[in-house]
Amino acid sequence: MKKTLTLLLALVLALSLAACGNDPTSDILWAADDGGGTETETTENVDTEDVFACLLDEADTASSALILYYFDGEIVTSRTCYTTATEDELLEVLNVSVTPAEDADLSAWEAPCYGLWICDGEGYNLTLAYYDGLWLDRDGNVWAGEANFAACWDELEGEDEDGTLSVLSFPNAGYLAPVNSRFLAASDTADESGISTMPLEMTMTVLDLTDGVVTVLIDNQSGYEMEYGESFSLETEQEGEWYVLPPQGTLEFNDIAYILQDMEQAEETCDLTAYGELEAGHYRIVKDDMAAEFWLDENGALTDAG
């Protein structure tokens, strides 16, 4: 590991511990460098009753790695830390006190921005996105609180780094993408029909949308016995281009293959509730190189092509 965190990080750490680790009305220790050493002074009975939360209180460094993310506007890079002591050091810096943000407009988020992933004490993913003093948690809530992500990111330089990720890997991108095109990933579907490798005619059509669950009809007119699985992705059309939408929650699929004989049809369901409330617009479900397009009105109901 490189050198320990700088004095700047130590100052942030002191403030963080004061806000999140002590009694809300306890004394807070402030540190300042006078050029020849560090001086300290204590404020008296600082009232921090407006402190609402510390978002990383539930992080479990003993049993989970910590991943930091950096999005430069084009690609997402991750750095992973497996050392508990270093994780604790970084979390003490990042676990600052936050309050509900007055301005929760996610469309204003720009690059660069940061993200964090770690498991909580119950083994669930604890994901956070951070931009310019604003935090976005795994439930879509926006909080305000300054944190020095840049210094922590530098501290993990070279730690299991992956610079090949798409914006789909950025924490909580599912809340950002629907309202902010910076967090949309370009679709790699081959053509406008959405069918890139299926022979002849293997098509999928949307039949119904009820309570966030789409029913599709898969029609095999290919001349062959065909297979398809449960997994799917959701894409949205923006100014003539298709983009993949990241989910807001977890999508889980059974690893199973369904057989569809030639000249047969089958109905399947795709649960879109993990994507949250979809805005009016043009969408398509992509499954095994098939695509079924549909349009939603302002009430979230199926409508004819706009």
C-alpha positions as MATLAB code, in Angstrom:
seq = 'MKKTLTLLLALVLALSLAACGNDPTSDILWAADDGGGTETETTENVDTEDVFACLLDEADTASSALILYYFDGEIVTSRTCYTTATEDELLEVLNVSVTPAEDADLSAWEAPCYGLWICDGEGYNLTLAYYDGLWLDRDGNVWAGEANFAACWDELEGEDEDGTLSVLSFPNAGYLAPVNSRFLAASDTADESGISTMPLEMTMTVLDLTDGVVTVLIDNQSGYEMEYGESFSLETEQEGEWYVLPPQGTLEFNDIAYILQDMEQAEETCDLTAYGELEAGHYRIVKDDMAAEFWLDENGALTDAG';
ca = [
       0.000    0.000    0.000;
       1.192    3.484   -0.686;
       1.799    6.105    1.922;
      -0.907    6.736    4.458;
      -3.590    9.274    3.822;
      -2.493   12.865    3.819;
      -3.172   15.498    6.452;
      -6.084   16.666    4.352;
      -7.671   13.248    4.659;
      -6.916   13.196    8.365;
      -8.852   16.444    8.736;
     -11.792   14.987    6.824;
     -11.536   11.903    9.006;
     -11.734   13.995   12.171;
     -14.843   15.759   10.944;
     -16.411   12.505    9.793;
     -15.843   10.766   13.100;
     -17.228   13.743   14.956;
     -20.398   13.763   12.899;
     -21.025   10.024   12.595;
     -19.232    8.323   15.452;
     -20.029   10.501   18.447;
     -23.043   11.933   20.214;
     -24.778   14.538   17.977;
     -24.157   17.305   20.513;
     -20.663   16.287   21.598;
     -17.533   18.388   21.136;
     -15.976   18.300   17.650;
     -12.222   18.260   17.185;
     -10.877   20.546   14.455;
      -7.301   20.266   13.183;
      -5.299   22.854   11.265;
      -1.738   22.915    9.953;
       0.162   26.079   10.875;
       3.146   25.128    8.716;
       5.210   23.863   11.618;
       2.899   21.229   12.992;
      -0.706   20.585   13.802;
      -2.716   22.666   16.212;
      -6.045   21.601   17.598;
      -8.911   23.387   19.151;
     -12.286   22.222   20.356;
     -15.598   23.882   19.760;
     -18.015   23.775   22.636;
     -21.167   21.699   22.391;
     -21.717   22.045   18.634;
     -25.358   21.360   17.824;
     -25.573   18.982   14.889;
     -29.219   17.983   15.262;
     -29.699   18.636   11.561;
     -27.354   15.732   10.734;
     -29.662   13.182    9.193;
     -27.577   10.130    8.310;
     -24.202    8.561    7.688;
     -24.735    6.390    4.639;
     -21.843    4.017    5.248;
     -22.595    3.124    8.856;
     -23.791   -0.340    7.812;
     -20.735   -1.185    5.662;
     -19.086   -4.472    6.645;
     -15.372   -4.284    5.875;
     -14.606   -7.526    7.714;
     -16.387   -9.718    5.168;
     -16.576   -7.561    2.033;
     -14.223   -5.954   -0.431;
     -14.648   -2.253   -1.181;
     -14.878   -1.016   -4.778;
     -14.522    2.605   -5.834;
     -15.691    3.719   -9.289;
     -14.708    6.696  -11.431;
     -16.773    7.782  -14.442;
     -15.040   10.224  -16.789;
     -18.030   10.679  -19.096;
     -17.095    7.822  -21.430;
     -15.871    4.823  -19.472;
     -16.136    3.600  -15.904;
     -13.001    2.502  -14.064;
     -13.047    0.526  -10.836;
     -10.423   -0.029   -8.128;
     -10.973   -2.802   -5.585;
      -9.561   -2.963   -2.069;
      -9.469   -6.261   -0.154;
      -7.514   -5.137    2.923;
      -9.810   -4.562    5.889;
      -7.562   -1.991    7.553;
      -7.389    0.104    4.389;
     -11.132   -0.223    3.825;
     -11.753    1.033    7.360;
      -9.377    3.943    6.790;
     -11.125    4.994    3.600;
     -14.619    4.574    4.995;
     -13.764    6.711    7.992;
     -12.919    9.461    5.511;
     -15.934    8.939    3.262;
     -18.590    8.271    5.890;
     -19.462   11.917    6.367;
     -22.725   13.184    7.790;
     -25.322   14.006    5.140;
     -28.721   15.640    5.010;
     -31.496   15.345    2.416;
     -30.491   17.422   -0.598;
     -32.519   20.515   -1.371;
     -31.729   20.056   -5.064;
     -32.284   16.432   -6.073;
     -32.143   17.053   -9.833;
     -30.224   14.062  -11.195;
     -30.288   15.497  -14.709;
     -27.687   18.052  -13.582;
     -25.092   15.418  -12.646;
     -22.004   15.601  -14.835;
     -18.702   13.760  -15.230;
     -16.390   13.117  -13.569;
     -18.201   11.472  -10.693;
     -17.544    8.648   -8.265;
     -19.255    5.533   -6.996;
     -18.821    3.031   -4.185;
     -19.822   -0.587   -3.606;
     -19.531   -2.662   -0.435;
     -21.752   -5.168    1.373;
     -23.625   -4.230    4.495;
     -23.740   -6.331    7.649;
     -26.553   -8.504    6.249;
     -24.748   -9.228    2.986;
     -26.779   -6.871    0.815;
     -25.153   -4.529   -1.683;
     -24.577   -1.025   -0.368;
     -24.113    1.188   -3.426;
     -23.587    4.942   -3.581;
     -22.922    7.480   -6.327;
     -21.280   10.830   -5.609;
     -21.024   14.087   -7.560;
     -20.058   17.545   -6.324;
     -21.263   17.160   -2.742;
     -24.350   15.119   -3.629;
     -24.926   11.437   -2.857;
     -27.341    9.035   -4.538;
     -28.162    5.945   -2.474;
     -29.406    2.510   -3.546;
     -33.028    3.535   -2.940;
     -32.813    6.600   -5.186;
     -32.588    9.163   -2.384;
     -30.326   12.196   -2.876;
     -28.264   13.559    0.027;
     -25.928   16.503    0.514;
     -22.507   16.245    2.169;
     -18.963   16.962    0.996;
     -16.522   14.023    0.803;
     -13.011   13.733   -0.621;
     -13.561   10.876   -3.059;
     -10.720   12.106   -5.278;
      -8.094   11.546   -2.594;
      -9.457    8.121   -1.727;
      -9.495    7.221   -5.396;
      -5.833    8.200   -5.693;
      -5.045    6.161   -2.601;
      -6.238    3.006   -4.396;
      -4.211    3.621   -7.559;
      -3.158    0.288   -9.021;
      -5.381   -1.739   -6.682;
      -7.056   -4.374   -8.888;
      -7.986   -1.765  -11.484;
     -10.451   -2.384  -14.325;
     -10.756    0.347  -16.956;
     -13.008   -1.493  -19.399;
     -16.395   -1.018  -17.750;
     -19.409    0.626  -19.331;
     -21.671    3.109  -17.602;
     -24.035    0.195  -16.887;
     -21.577   -0.810  -14.153;
     -21.711    2.555  -12.387;
     -23.450    2.352   -8.986;
     -27.129    3.349   -9.048;
     -26.981    4.245  -12.740;
     -30.556    2.998  -12.991;
     -31.762    6.175  -11.282;
     -29.523    8.452  -13.335;
     -29.965    7.047  -16.844;
     -33.698    7.750  -17.313;
     -33.178   11.478  -16.692;
     -29.547   11.982  -17.705;
     -28.209   10.841  -21.080;
     -24.613   10.765  -19.741;
     -25.517    7.534  -17.990;
     -27.027    5.769  -20.992;
     -25.023    2.990  -22.682;
     -25.268    2.696  -26.468;
     -27.035   -0.457  -27.604;
     -24.995   -3.058  -29.469;
     -28.065   -4.591  -31.115;
     -27.222   -5.031  -34.779;
     -30.059   -3.337  -36.634;
     -33.368   -1.554  -36.306;
     -35.354   -4.798  -36.220;
     -33.329   -5.976  -33.249;
     -32.681   -9.364  -34.844;
     -28.995   -9.889  -35.483;
     -28.325  -13.640  -35.605;
     -31.633  -15.473  -35.566;
     -32.228  -17.352  -38.837;
     -35.222  -16.400  -40.949;
     -38.202  -15.547  -38.712;
     -37.878  -15.720  -34.921;
     -39.798  -12.717  -33.619;
     -41.015  -11.267  -30.339;
     -43.994   -8.942  -29.852;
     -45.324   -7.127  -26.785;
     -48.877   -8.187  -25.944;
     -49.593   -6.574  -22.586;
     -48.182   -4.469  -19.756;
     -49.788   -4.834  -16.335;
     -48.322   -3.718  -13.009;
     -44.883   -3.367  -14.562;
     -44.867   -6.868  -16.058;
     -44.718   -7.169  -19.851;
     -46.120  -10.186  -21.654;
     -44.425  -10.991  -24.956;
     -45.262  -13.441  -27.717;
     -42.339  -15.351  -29.218;
     -43.097  -16.772  -32.658;
     -40.813  -19.337  -34.275;
     -41.163  -19.341  -38.047;
     -37.495  -20.073  -38.627;
     -37.672  -23.597  -39.968;
     -35.629  -24.809  -36.977;
     -36.081  -25.819  -33.376;
     -34.951  -22.766  -31.383;
     -33.892  -21.968  -27.811;
     -34.258  -18.837  -25.692;
     -33.661  -17.993  -22.038;
     -35.242  -15.939  -19.271;
     -32.808  -13.026  -19.341;
     -33.630   -9.766  -21.091;
     -32.568   -6.134  -21.170;
     -34.541   -2.936  -21.631;
     -33.566   -0.236  -24.113;
     -34.870    3.254  -24.782;
     -34.795    5.286  -27.990;
     -33.377    8.794  -27.744;
     -33.175   11.007  -30.847;
     -33.075    8.045  -33.199;
     -30.484    6.028  -31.233;
     -31.047    3.079  -28.928;
     -29.538    2.947  -25.433;
     -29.497    0.258  -22.750;
     -31.219    1.227  -19.511;
     -29.593   -0.022  -16.289;
     -32.078   -1.323  -13.708;
     -32.631    0.448  -10.405;
     -32.862   -2.842   -8.544;
     -31.433   -6.318   -9.001;
     -32.450   -8.415  -11.991;
     -32.209  -12.155  -11.362;
     -32.833  -14.874  -13.944;
     -32.922  -18.644  -13.847;
     -30.218  -20.156  -16.042;
     -32.542  -22.237  -18.141;
     -33.151  -22.793  -21.863;
     -36.658  -23.000  -23.301;
     -37.231  -25.010  -26.473;
     -39.589  -23.669  -29.118;
     -40.371  -25.920  -32.049;
     -40.695  -24.622  -35.585;
     -44.089  -23.078  -36.352;
     -44.893  -22.738  -32.632;
     -45.492  -19.756  -30.364;
     -44.930  -19.124  -26.664;
     -45.888  -16.370  -24.247;
     -43.315  -15.173  -21.705;
     -43.254  -12.407  -19.097;
     -40.577   -9.779  -18.420;
     -40.785   -8.035  -15.049;
     -39.797   -4.380  -15.518;
     -40.404   -3.263  -11.931;
     -36.632   -3.237  -11.286;
     -36.459   -0.269  -13.703;
     -38.734    1.891  -11.577;
     -41.403    4.142  -13.042;
     -40.752    4.498  -16.773;
     -41.405    7.834  -18.425;
     -43.399    8.227  -21.616;
     -41.353    7.152  -24.611;
     -40.204    4.464  -27.020;
     -38.748    1.247  -25.552;
     -37.821   -2.254  -26.549;
     -37.162   -5.499  -24.743;
     -34.147   -7.407  -26.059;
     -33.943  -11.148  -25.489;
     -31.566  -13.548  -27.266;
     -31.132  -11.243  -30.271;
     -34.868  -10.647  -30.567;
     -36.414   -7.269  -29.824;
     -39.995   -6.231  -29.095;
     -40.703   -2.511  -29.346;
     -43.421   -0.672  -27.451;
     -44.460    2.868  -26.550;
     -45.623    4.230  -23.207;
     -47.838    7.249  -22.633;
     -47.508    9.754  -19.776;
     -49.443    7.374  -17.509;
     -47.085    4.487  -18.141;
     -49.612    2.579  -20.260;
     -49.021    0.971  -23.639;
     -49.887    3.221  -26.555;
     -49.552    3.262  -30.322;
     -46.345    4.465  -31.949;
     -45.795    8.174  -31.409;
];
